[in-house]
Amino acid sequence: MRLEIGTFPVHDVVFGRQTRWHQGILEVNREALLNEIARDPRIKSADIQLARPGESVRITKVRDVLEPRVKVSGPGVPYPGVCGRAVEIVGTGRTHRLQGVTVVESADVEMYEGYDAAVEIFLDMSGPAQHLTPFGSMLNLCLVAEPDRSISIYDQNDAIHAAALLISDRLGETVRNLEPAQLETFELGDVDPSLPRVVYIWCIRSSEHYSHSLYAHWTAIYGFTRLTPPWLLHPNEVLDGAISNGSPYHGPMATSWVYVNNPVLLSLYKAHGKHLNFLGVINIRTRWTSQMEKDVVSKQAAKLAYMIKAQGAIITWDSGGNDFMETIRTVQACEKLGIKTVFLTGEEPPSSGGPPLLEPLPEANAIVSTGTRFFTSFTTQSPASYDSRRCPQLTATTRLVSPISSRPVRCRIAQSSSPNRAFASSAIARISFSAIDG
């Protein structure tokens, strides 16, 4: 599979009479977009607001963050399978992307009826939390939507996400017929057979366990959010949006933007042919009900890795204690088949009461910490010398895209919920030197 990704940098966003990209300026016809969104009777009201880096703004109730894209050639569409979108296999042809701008989906609607469905994620455009995610440094077009509350929770979620995708699609279309400033080619070509053969095993929570639904809104693989056997994906499918849709339980980094810019996958691609032979991506859906189910899925994932002759595996996960069992048992199953593993994991703060390793198996002997996972509670108290005019304190308000006031407030701030390229490089180095030699 050969995929070209063309990048168009966005240096500024302005609202105007048309929607177009020109020399780094993205002009957006807000009224035209809102009129299109209003055609869906499931949307009661909607607004589009712009949040810039450095502004005294908090974006609350964040459900997903999308990177605007368009398929220029090749089958499929960006973010396939969700909201009734086509399900052709993506990962070939050419895709154009807008860099430096996002579409933020914001709505006070739970993801499904059940436990852990609340949407509590926020993004700050200034203050101490601004740079805890990449989005604090980007231009964020925020869709603030209110659905018809009389319809099912599934339809409410589908309508909100469909509206966000509509905006993303329209923005992506602005660069369909233009030549990109940067063009990257992704292809797993033939490499030196002596290089260690490495697979990326990515564990992603499913919403089925708590929602009791096969279709609950959550992170999707080609539109599937349910519990499924492991998937074997070409890396290009991931880069082209096969995995999408935010899941706010996981923190602000569990979003479509992060999935298509997955730093572990990109680091493995960069090392392909130089330090290792990148074989592909195995995706596991986690949060099965019984230990037997967890063991079956873990062993099947390891079997897949063995069948493609993997010698090493980098394993990541995205969720809580229940999901840890499938993940750590996958480490164990791979090691028992002779596949060397590196486990990238976050840690829990002491205040959480939970250890970072719920089952410290002896096979998990190469672990890279990505720091404190998800959220750490703290109070934004200001010292006497603190100048609130230069860096306002943080507080949530009733507005979804809101100004930041100067009142101290207890906040939950993301420390690190996704491994970055430095962590990925550490894991790749371990695999490269040990996969063959043991």
C-alpha positions as CSV (number, residue, x, y, z in Angstrom):
1,M,0.0,0.0,0.0
2,R,1.3,3.4,-1.0
3,L,-0.1,6.6,0.6
4,E,0.9,10.2,-0.2
5,I,-0.1,12.8,2.4
6,G,0.1,16.4,1.3
7,T,0.3,19.1,4.0
8,F,-1.0,22.6,3.8
9,P,0.0,24.8,6.7
10,V,-2.6,27.2,8.2
11,H,-1.1,30.3,9.8
12,D,-4.4,32.1,10.4
13,V,-8.2,31.6,10.2
14,V,-10.6,34.4,9.3
15,F,-14.4,34.3,8.9
16,G,-15.5,35.6,5.5
17,R,-17.8,35.2,2.5
18,Q,-16.3,32.0,1.2
19,T,-14.4,28.9,2.5
20,R,-11.0,28.7,0.9
21,W,-7.3,28.2,1.7
22,H,-4.9,30.7,0.2
23,Q,-1.2,31.1,1.1
24,G,-1.6,29.8,4.6
25,I,-4.8,31.8,5.4
26,L,-8.0,29.7,5.9
27,E,-11.1,31.7,5.2
28,V,-14.3,30.2,6.6
29,N,-17.8,31.0,5.6
30,R,-19.4,30.4,9.0
31,E,-23.0,31.1,7.9
32,A,-22.8,28.7,5.0
33,L,-21.5,25.9,7.2
34,L,-24.1,26.5,9.9
35,N,-26.8,26.5,7.2
36,E,-25.7,23.1,6.1
37,I,-25.6,21.8,9.7
38,A,-29.1,23.1,10.2
39,R,-30.5,20.8,7.5
40,D,-30.1,17.9,9.9
41,P,-33.4,18.0,12.0
42,R,-31.6,16.3,14.8
43,I,-29.5,19.4,15.5
44,K,-31.5,22.0,17.5
45,S,-28.8,24.7,17.5
46,A,-25.2,25.1,16.5
47,D,-22.4,27.7,16.5
48,I,-18.9,27.9,15.2
49,Q,-16.3,29.8,17.3
50,L,-12.6,30.3,16.8
51,A,-10.1,29.8,19.7
52,R,-6.6,31.1,19.1
53,P,-3.4,30.3,21.1
54,G,-2.8,32.7,23.9
55,E,-6.4,33.8,24.2
56,S,-8.1,33.6,27.6
57,V,-10.3,30.8,26.5
58,R,-11.2,27.4,27.8
59,I,-13.0,25.0,25.4
60,T,-15.1,22.7,27.5
61,K,-17.1,19.5,26.9
62,V,-14.6,18.4,24.2
63,R,-15.7,15.2,22.6
64,D,-13.3,15.0,19.6
65,V,-10.7,16.9,17.7
66,L,-10.5,16.4,13.9
67,E,-7.8,17.3,11.5
68,P,-9.4,18.6,8.3
69,R,-8.6,16.2,5.4
70,V,-9.7,15.2,1.9
71,K,-9.1,12.1,-0.2
72,V,-7.6,13.4,-3.5
73,S,-7.2,9.9,-5.0
74,G,-7.6,6.3,-3.9
75,P,-10.6,4.7,-2.3
76,G,-12.5,5.8,0.7
77,V,-13.0,9.0,2.7
78,P,-11.3,10.5,5.7
79,Y,-12.5,8.9,8.9
80,P,-14.4,6.0,7.2
81,G,-17.3,4.1,8.7
82,V,-18.6,6.6,11.3
83,C,-21.9,8.4,10.8
84,G,-22.8,6.4,7.8
85,R,-19.6,7.2,5.9
86,A,-18.2,4.8,3.2
87,V,-16.2,1.8,4.5
88,E,-13.8,1.2,1.7
89,I,-10.3,0.3,2.8
90,V,-8.3,3.5,3.1
91,G,-4.5,3.9,3.1
92,T,-3.7,4.3,-0.6
93,G,-3.7,7.2,-3.1
94,R,-3.3,10.7,-1.9
95,T,-4.7,12.6,1.1
96,H,-4.4,16.3,1.7
97,R,-4.4,17.7,5.2
98,L,-4.6,21.1,6.9
99,Q,-1.9,21.6,9.4
100,G,-2.2,23.9,12.4
101,V,-6.0,24.0,12.5
102,T,-8.5,21.7,14.0
103,V,-12.2,21.2,14.3
104,V,-13.2,20.7,17.9
105,E,-16.5,19.0,18.6
106,S,-18.1,20.3,21.8
107,A,-21.5,19.4,23.3
108,D,-22.9,18.6,26.7
109,V,-24.1,15.2,25.7
110,E,-22.9,11.9,27.2
111,M,-21.4,9.4,24.8
112,Y,-23.9,6.7,25.7
113,E,-26.2,5.6,28.5
114,G,-24.0,4.0,31.1
115,Y,-20.9,4.2,33.3
116,D,-17.9,6.4,32.2
117,A,-19.9,8.1,29.5
118,A,-19.6,11.7,30.7
119,V,-17.8,14.3,28.7
120,E,-15.4,16.3,31.0
121,I,-12.5,17.1,28.8
122,F,-11.4,20.7,28.3
123,L,-8.7,22.5,26.3
124,D,-7.0,25.7,27.5
125,M,-5.7,28.3,25.1
126,S,-3.6,30.0,27.7
127,G,-2.3,29.5,31.3
128,P,-0.5,26.5,32.7
129,A,-2.6,23.9,30.9
130,Q,-2.2,25.4,27.4
131,H,0.8,23.2,26.4
132,L,-0.3,20.0,28.0
133,T,-1.8,19.1,24.6
134,P,-0.8,20.1,21.1
135,F,-4.1,21.8,20.6
136,G,-3.2,24.8,22.8
137,S,-0.8,25.9,20.1
138,M,-3.3,25.5,17.2
139,L,-6.1,27.4,15.7
140,N,-9.3,25.6,16.8
141,L,-12.6,26.0,15.0
142,C,-15.1,24.9,17.7
143,L,-18.5,23.4,16.8
144,V,-20.8,24.0,19.8
145,A,-23.8,21.9,19.2
146,E,-27.1,21.2,20.9
147,P,-29.1,18.2,19.7
148,D,-32.8,17.5,19.9
149,R,-33.0,15.9,23.4
150,S,-36.2,14.0,22.5
151,I,-34.3,11.6,20.2
152,S,-32.1,8.6,21.4
153,I,-28.7,9.2,22.8
154,Y,-27.3,7.3,19.9
155,D,-28.9,9.7,17.4
156,Q,-27.8,12.7,19.4
157,N,-24.2,11.6,19.3
158,D,-24.4,10.7,15.6
159,A,-25.8,14.1,14.7
160,I,-23.2,16.0,16.6
161,H,-20.3,14.0,15.2
162,A,-21.7,14.2,11.7
163,A,-21.9,18.0,12.0
164,A,-18.2,18.1,13.0
165,L,-17.2,15.8,10.1
166,L,-19.2,18.1,7.8
167,I,-17.1,21.1,8.8
168,S,-13.9,19.0,8.6
169,D,-14.8,17.8,5.1
170,R,-15.6,21.3,3.8
171,L,-12.3,22.7,5.1
172,G,-10.5,19.8,3.6
173,E,-12.1,20.4,0.2
174,T,-10.4,23.8,0.0
175,V,-7.1,22.1,-0.8
176,R,-8.2,19.2,-3.0
177,N,-6.9,20.6,-6.3
178,L,-3.9,22.5,-4.9
179,E,-0.2,21.5,-4.7
180,P,0.9,20.9,-1.1
181,A,3.8,22.6,0.5
182,Q,5.0,19.2,1.7
183,L,4.3,15.8,0.3
184,E,5.2,12.6,2.2
185,T,5.1,9.1,0.9
186,F,4.3,6.2,3.2
187,E,5.0,2.7,1.9
188,L,6.4,-0.4,3.6
189,G,8.9,-1.4,0.9
190,D,11.4,-4.3,1.0
191,V,14.2,-3.9,3.5
192,D,17.3,-5.7,4.7
193,P,16.0,-9.1,5.9
194,S,18.5,-9.0,8.8
195,L,16.6,-6.1,10.4
196,P,14.4,-7.0,13.4
197,R,10.8,-7.5,12.5
198,V,8.6,-5.2,14.6
199,V,4.8,-4.9,15.0
200,Y,2.9,-2.2,16.8
201,I,0.1,-3.6,19.1
202,W,-2.3,-0.9,20.0
203,C,-4.9,-1.6,22.7
204,I,-8.1,0.5,22.4
205,R,-11.0,0.4,24.8
206,S,-14.5,-0.5,23.5
207,S,-17.6,1.1,24.9
208,E,-19.7,-2.1,24.6
209,H,-19.0,-3.3,28.2
210,Y,-20.5,-0.3,29.9
211,S,-23.0,0.8,27.3
212,H,-24.5,-2.6,26.6
213,S,-24.7,-1.5,23.0
214,L,-23.0,-2.7,19.8
215,Y,-23.2,0.8,18.4
216,A,-22.4,3.2,21.2
217,H,-20.5,6.3,20.3
218,W,-16.7,5.9,21.0
219,T,-13.4,5.4,19.3
220,A,-14.1,3.4,16.2
221,I,-12.2,1.2,13.8
222,Y,-13.9,1.6,10.4
223,G,-17.0,2.6,12.4
224,F,-17.0,-0.4,14.8
225,T,-17.0,0.5,18.5
226,R,-18.1,-2.9,19.7
227,L,-15.8,-5.5,21.2
228,T,-14.2,-7.5,18.4
229,P,-11.3,-9.9,17.8
230,P,-8.0,-8.3,17.1
231,W,-7.5,-6.4,13.8
232,L,-4.5,-6.5,11.6
233,L,-4.1,-3.1,9.9
234,H,-1.6,-1.6,7.5
235,P,-0.1,1.5,9.1
236,N,-1.4,3.5,6.1
237,E,-4.9,2.7,7.1
238,V,-4.3,4.4,10.5
239,L,-2.6,7.4,9.0
240,D,-5.6,7.7,6.6
241,G,-8.2,7.7,9.4
242,A,-9.4,4.1,9.8
243,I,-9.3,4.7,13.6
244,S,-11.3,7.8,14.6
245,N,-13.7,9.4,17.0
246,G,-12.8,10.7,20.4
247,S,-13.4,8.9,23.7
248,P,-13.3,11.5,26.4
249,Y,-12.8,9.1,29.2
250,H,-9.2,8.7,28.0
251,G,-8.3,12.4,28.1
252,P,-7.8,15.1,25.5
253,M,-5.3,13.0,23.6
254,A,-7.7,10.3,22.7
255,T,-9.0,12.1,19.6
256,S,-9.1,11.6,15.8
257,W,-6.3,14.2,15.4
258,V,-4.0,12.2,17.6
259,Y,-4.9,8.9,15.9
260,V,-4.0,10.1,12.4
261,N,-0.8,11.6,13.8
262,N,0.0,8.7,16.1
263,P,3.6,9.3,17.3
264,V,4.5,5.7,17.9
265,L,3.4,4.7,14.4
266,L,5.2,7.6,12.8
267,S,8.4,6.8,14.7
268,L,8.2,3.2,13.5
269,Y,7.7,4.3,10.0
270,K,10.7,6.6,10.2
271,A,12.8,3.7,11.5
272,H,11.6,1.3,8.8
273,G,14.5,0.1,6.6
274,K,17.0,1.8,8.9
275,H,16.8,0.2,12.3
276,L,13.9,-2.3,11.9
277,N,11.3,-3.8,9.6
278,F,7.9,-2.4,10.5
279,L,5.3,-5.1,9.8
280,G,2.0,-3.4,10.7
281,V,-0.5,-2.6,13.4
282,I,-2.5,-5.1,15.5
283,N,-5.5,-3.4,17.3
284,I,-7.1,-5.0,20.3
285,R,-10.4,-3.8,21.7
286,T,-10.3,-3.9,25.5
287,R,-12.7,-4.1,28.4
288,W,-14.0,-7.6,27.9
289,T,-16.3,-9.0,30.7
290,S,-14.5,-12.1,31.8
291,Q,-10.9,-13.0,32.4
292,M,-11.4,-15.9,29.9
293,E,-12.4,-13.4,27.2
294,K,-9.4,-11.2,28.0
295,D,-7.0,-14.2,27.8
296,V,-8.5,-15.3,24.4
297,V,-8.1,-11.9,22.9
298,S,-4.5,-11.5,24.3
299,K,-3.4,-14.8,22.9
300,Q,-5.0,-14.2,19.6
301,A,-3.2,-10.9,19.2
302,A,0.1,-12.6,20.1
303,K,-0.7,-15.4,17.6
304,L,-1.3,-12.7,14.9
305,A,2.1,-11.2,15.7
306,Y,3.7,-14.6,15.5
307,M,2.0,-15.5,12.2
308,I,3.5,-12.3,10.5
309,K,6.9,-13.4,11.9
310,A,7.3,-10.5,14.4
311,Q,10.4,-10.6,16.5
312,G,9.5,-7.5,18.6
313,A,6.4,-5.6,19.6
314,I,5.7,-2.2,20.9
315,I,2.5,-2.3,23.0
316,T,0.4,0.7,24.1
317,W,-3.0,1.1,25.7
318,D,-5.4,4.0,26.3
319,S,-7.6,3.3,29.3
320,G,-8.1,2.2,32.9
321,G,-7.7,-0.8,35.2
322,N,-10.1,-3.2,33.6
323,D,-8.4,-2.7,30.2
324,F,-5.0,-3.3,31.7
325,M,-5.6,-7.0,32.0
326,E,-5.9,-7.6,28.2
327,T,-2.9,-5.4,27.7
328,I,-0.5,-6.9,30.1
329,R,-1.6,-10.5,29.2
330,T,-0.8,-9.6,25.6
331,V,2.8,-8.7,26.7
332,Q,3.0,-12.0,28.4
333,A,1.6,-14.0,25.5
334,C,4.0,-12.4,23.0
335,E,7.0,-13.0,25.3
336,K,6.0,-16.7,25.6
337,L,6.0,-17.0,21.8
338,G,9.5,-15.5,21.7
339,I,8.4,-12.0,20.7
340,K,10.3,-9.3,22.6
341,T,8.0,-6.6,23.9
342,V,8.3,-3.0,25.0
343,F,5.3,-1.8,27.0
344,L,4.6,2.0,26.8
345,T,2.4,2.9,29.8
346,G,1.4,5.9,31.8
347,E,1.6,6.0,35.6
348,E,-1.0,6.8,38.2
349,P,-0.4,9.6,40.8
350,P,-0.2,8.5,44.4
351,S,-3.5,10.3,45.1
352,S,-5.4,7.9,42.7
353,G,-4.9,4.9,45.1
354,G,-4.1,2.7,42.1
355,P,-0.7,1.3,41.2
356,P,0.5,1.7,37.6
357,L,0.9,-2.1,37.2
358,L,-2.1,-4.0,38.4
359,E,-0.6,-7.3,37.4
360,P,3.3,-7.1,37.5
361,L,4.0,-10.1,35.4
362,P,7.7,-11.2,35.1
363,E,7.4,-11.2,31.3
364,A,6.9,-7.4,31.3
365,N,10.6,-6.7,31.7
366,A,10.9,-3.7,29.4
367,I,8.6,-0.8,30.2
368,V,8.8,2.8,29.1
369,S,6.9,5.3,31.3
370,T,5.1,8.1,29.5
371,G,4.4,10.0,32.7
372,T,1.3,10.5,34.8
373,R,-1.7,9.2,32.8
374,F,-4.9,11.0,32.1
375,F,-5.6,13.6,34.8
376,T,-4.0,14.9,38.0
377,S,-6.1,17.0,40.3
378,F,-4.6,20.2,41.7
379,T,-5.8,23.6,42.8
380,T,-4.7,26.6,40.7
381,Q,-3.7,28.8,43.6
382,S,-1.7,31.9,42.7
383,P,1.3,33.2,44.7
384,A,1.3,36.7,45.9
385,S,3.5,37.8,43.0
386,Y,1.3,36.1,40.4
387,D,0.1,38.6,37.7
388,S,-3.4,37.4,36.7
389,R,-3.4,39.9,33.8
390,R,-0.5,38.1,32.1
391,C,-1.7,34.5,32.8
392,P,-5.3,34.3,34.1
393,Q,-6.3,31.6,36.4
394,L,-8.5,28.8,35.2
395,T,-12.1,28.2,35.8
396,A,-14.9,26.4,34.0
397,T,-18.0,28.4,33.1
398,T,-21.4,27.5,31.8
399,R,-20.4,28.4,28.2
400,L,-18.8,25.7,26.2
401,V,-16.2,28.0,24.6
402,S,-15.6,30.3,27.5
403,P,-13.3,33.1,28.7
404,I,-11.0,32.2,31.6
405,S,-11.8,34.2,34.8
406,S,-9.4,35.0,37.6
407,R,-11.0,32.9,40.3
408,P,-8.9,30.0,41.7
409,V,-10.6,26.7,41.0
410,R,-9.9,23.0,41.5
411,C,-9.0,21.6,38.1
412,R,-8.1,18.3,36.5
413,I,-5.2,18.8,34.1
414,A,-3.9,16.2,31.7
415,Q,-0.3,15.5,32.3
416,S,0.4,12.9,29.5
417,S,-2.2,10.7,27.9
418,S,-0.3,9.7,24.8
419,P,3.3,8.6,24.3
420,N,5.3,11.1,22.3
421,R,8.1,10.5,19.8
422,A,10.8,10.6,22.5
423,F,9.1,7.7,24.3
424,A,8.5,5.9,21.0
425,S,12.2,6.3,20.1
426,S,13.2,4.7,23.5
427,A,11.0,1.7,22.8
428,I,12.2,1.4,19.2
429,A,15.8,1.5,20.4
430,R,15.2,-1.4,22.8
431,I,13.5,-3.4,20.1
432,S,16.2,-2.8,17.5
433,F,19.0,-4.0,19.7
434,S,17.3,-6.9,21.4
435,A,14.8,-8.4,19.1
436,I,17.3,-10.7,17.4
437,D,20.0,-11.0,20.0
438,G,17.5,-11.6,22.9
